[in-house]
């Protein structure tokens, strides 16, 4: 009969497997699993955009201050994508331009032929203003809206926010494409619009974004650019042309090359969710953003949670989420 040697050593491979198994069991026993923990997916603009930067900043605050939530950013090329995925449940929250939000709910603009109902969307808060800037070359002699006639302008890509602005201006002024010596449709991608501006191929362009803006800073410094000051009568007509437009301004001394204060129009960036996200989660996210407002401001001067003082529905066609109503009532 063959006897087993009790002093025989266990092989290193077997010993390692036994240690891994034991460690795994320790994790199961010692690390509690939370049944309430879940991911929050936030839709933003494309990577490198201010919307994407803001979404990442918001996620840092949520991940640090809200227990049992893990926030991730999902960049996209358009608000249409974000709104549709938010409506369908692929996103939990999204940063959405107020004009695009209104158009989606009202089935106007880019959403005119969409067979989708966005009635399940709910507002959370306003994050920041998005001013519209009309930029002209200094040698173009453009100091007011009327001076745009006969100039070489870029309207932006078809169905873009820039093109919508030009179409709106032409509508309130009664202008036609033939009233300009050239109307390009260059997109912002790969800086096609700013390159054409700097080379002089176009004399006027529309820039949409928060301030201070590094793109405008370069145009002022390197390309002999100036802002076109809009008259109050023109701004009033623009505000009447779309319910989501707001009056806003570029503060004085925002840019060394342009020290004046400039009143203009624009839209707002909204934090939007759907009625499927529970009120407690919405409340906790807004509370975290409120407590982290100094961090938001330090990330960029224009960032901050705007306390809503009236129903969101009057501006964008959607109601505030019950969790947001509770938060703003208490604050």
Secondary structure, 3 states (H helix, E strand, C coil): CCCCCCCCCCCHHHHHHHHHHHHHHHHHHHCCCCCCCEEEEEEECCCCCHHHHHHHHHHHHHHHHCCCEEEEEEECCCHHHHHHHHHHCCCCEEEEEHHHHHHHHHCCHHHCCCCCCCCCEEEEEEEEEEEEEEEEEHHHCCCCHHHHCCCEEECCCCCCHHHHHHHHHHHHHCCCHHHCCEEECCCCHHHHHHHHHHHCCCCEEEEECCCCCHHHHHHHHHCCEEECCCCHHHHHHHHHHCCCCEEEEECCCCECCECCCEEEEEEEEEEEEECCCCHHHHHHHHHHHHHCHHHHHHHCCCCCCECCCCCCHHHHCCEECHHHHHHHHHC
